[in-house]
Structures are given as structure tokens and as C-alpha cells.
Amino acid sequence: MADKNTQVQLARQPDGEPKVSDFQVAETDIPAAGPGKFLARNIYLSLDPYMRGAISGRHMGHSRLNQGDLIGGRCVAQVIESKHAEYAEGDYIVIESGWQSYCVSDGAAKDGVRKIDPNAGPLSAALGVLGMPGLTAWAGVEKLADPGLGDTFVVTAAAGPVGGTAGQLAKAKGCRAVGIAGSDEKCRIVVEEYGFDACVNYKNDDWEEALKEACPDGIDVYFDNVGGPILDTITQQLNLYGKIILCGLVSQYNRNDDNDFAGHNMGPFVGKRAQLLGLVVYDYYDQMDEFLRAAVPLVKAGRLNFHEDRADRIEDAPAHFAKLMSGQNVGKAMVTIGPESL
């Protein structure tokens, strides 16, 4: 056990895309577990695009951070000392502990503590395909889109943990899964590792035509993780009465002002008689067990795959987050903080 708790704190509010200089690394005392609490050491830290809005106070349930505040985030951790009746030393958990090496919790809902079964899959998967991103994808596919056999299912950010999982779940339901991603390498992963039928690199000039070729019968479901102009463009290829699952806003996360966007021309949405369905994963947290009953067997059978993009030290979290928010990550972004077992 280390002598100090390493934290990553905010140095200043980011201006547009976050930079390493927007963060600072600090050493603090390891907190003590008082009565009714437990001390956990963090193993893996999840980096997610929503954090950019959370830092600025523009994400639901998050207040704007000030200089010196700990950056929030979800971790896989192990309980190393417990004075809590429900958590024992050695338990593996997911917890909203922030960008730091150690944390203390009373197990309250605000910390989002959930025990994880180390036999369900790799521990790191609890932050991706078997965690919040996977739950998001499952909720969008199973609870909102409910695509039918033979439907064409298109998803953006398809190499990421939400998009990649959503496409694979749709594929398992008998859909034609088509991904959209930002590089040839990401498209390779989407097709070769995730098993999509096709993937289009939206950075190519002819990507719209490539999407038409990949979707000869039009698009029945569009799982949108980016918003912005790409949403408008893809809507043009939506079939009548098609569904659009509004999940993410990658195109807007780095904006300093939510009003710094001209908005969408709603005419095509009306003309397509489109069903626009907003997806907020918090609405489905109480269905995590149902999701895991469906997802764990798929992971174990190799039918639900994932790709991770890791940094090796908590001190590298700022650079890795900047990489994520500039679209340079390949797969689920996370940071290894410590060993899985001591």
C-alpha cells in the first residue's frame, strides 16, 4: 500500500478541447475508513466523453468544478479495509471515486457503489461492455429501438464502448449492423473484432455515398452518439418511420457554451416520420442485473467483444483524456491505477 493518495485535480477550466495543462497532480493523505465506511484502492479508471460537460457543470447532476477540485470518474476498485456491514475486505466494486488512488465510501447511492463478480469477465470490462457503457447500449437497443430481423442498424462512434456494444447487440438480433467511425483502424476493429457488416470512415470525402452503399435498403434504426451535422446527414437516409436513438453529443462536448450550435433543420425528421427517442442511462440503472444476465454469457461466448485503450498510470489520465476528447482513442479509454490483486 502506498504512503500517499495520488489525485488528479482541475487546474483551470478547459477552453474547448481539454489539455494536459488544465489538470494538476497532487499528493494527499490516504483517507481513513471510519465507522460504517470502507477504504478501497482503485484499479482501473474509466474515461468517458460526458466528463467534459461534467467538469464545466453542463452534465446533469454535476456542478461546475473549481481549481483544486478532484476530477470525478468511475473506477473498478477493491475494498482493503472495511467497517461497513455490506462490504468486506477483498470485495471488487465499481464506484464513483474520482481520479485518485484511494477512496472512502459509506456505500451511499451518491457513490454509485456496485459489487462486481470477478468471474463474470475481465475486471476492466465492468467499466465498459459490462458496465455503464454496455448498459447504455443495451437500453438503447432492447428497450428503445427494439429492431427486427433484417433491419439495418447504423451507429456512430462505433469503435467505442457504447457504439460497439450497441451494434453487436443489434447484430445478435438479426440486424445488418453498419458502423461509422473516424479512422480506417477504427473501422477495421468494428468489422473484424466486433463483427459489423460494414463500417464507414466519416473523415473520407465520399463517406455519405459509402454509407448508401453499405445500407442499400436504407436505415431502419440510427443509434446516434455524436449529434451535430452528422445526425442531419444520416437522417436523409433514414427509412420512413425509422427510429433515431439520441444517446450522445460528442460533437458538442468541447463547446464552452451549449448555445454555440445553430441547431437542426427539423424538416427532414418530420418528412421521414422519424421517431426520436432520447436515451439517458441513469433511467436504467435499476435494470443492471437484467442487462448483465443477457451480456455476461455473450461476453464469455465471444459474441460480445470489446477493445480497450489504456494509459498505465494515474498521472497519465489528463493526457489520455485529452486524447479521448480529440477523437484519437481506439476503444474504451481507461487508466490502470494499480494491480488487480495485492
C-alpha positions, 0 to 999 in steps of 0.5 A: 500500500502506498504512503500517499493518495495520488489525485488528479485535480482541475487546474483551470477550466478547459477552453474547448478541447481539454489539455494536459495543462488544465489538470494538476497532480497532487499528493494527499493523505490516504483517507481513513475508513471510519465507522460504517465506511470502507477504504478501497484502492482503485484499479482501473479508471474509466474515461468517458466523453460526458466528463467534459460537460461534467467538469464545466457543470453542463452534465446533469447532476454535476456542478461546475468544478473549481481549481483544486477540485478532484476530477470525478470518474468511475473506477473498478476498485477493491475494498482493503479495509472495511467497517461497513456491514455490506462490504468486506475486505477483498470485495471488487466494486465499481464506484464513483471515486474520482481520479485518485488512488484511494477512496472512502465510501459509506456505500451511499447511492451518491457513490454509485457503489456496485459489487462486481463478480470477478468471474463474470469477465475481465475486471476492466470490462465492468467499466465498459461492455459490462458496465455503464457503457454496455448498459447504455447500449443495451437500453438503447437497443432492447428497450428503445429501438427494439429492431427486427430481423433484417433491419439495418442498424447504423451507429456512430462512434462505433469503435467505442464502448457504447457504439460497439456494444450497441451494434453487436447487440443489434447484430445478435438480433438479426440486424445488418449492423453498419458502423461509422467511425473516424479512422480506417483502424477504427473501422477495421476493429468494428468489422473484424473484432466486433463483427459489423457488416460494414463500417464507414470512415466519416473523415473520407470525402465520399463517406455519405455515398459509402454509407448508401452503399453499405445500407442499400435498403436504407436505415431502419434504426440510427443509434446516434452518439455524436449529434451535430451535422452528422445526425442531419446527414444520416437522417436523409437516409433514414427509412420512413418511420425509422427510429433515431436513438439520441444517446450522445453529443460528442460533437458538442462536448468541447463547446464552452457554451451549449448555445454555440450550435445553430441547431437542426433543420427539423424538416427532414425528421418530420418528412421521414416520420422519424421517431426520436427517442432520447436515451439517458442511462441513469433511467436504467440503472435499476435494470443492471442485473437484467442487462448483465444476465443477457451480456455476461454469457455473450461476453464469455461466448465471444459474441460480445467483444470489446477493445480497450485503450489504456494509459498505465498510470494515474498521472497519465489520465489528463493526457489520455483524456485529452486524447479521448476528447480529440477523437484519437482513442481506439476503444474504451479509454481507461487508466490502470491505477494499480494491480488487480490483486495485492 
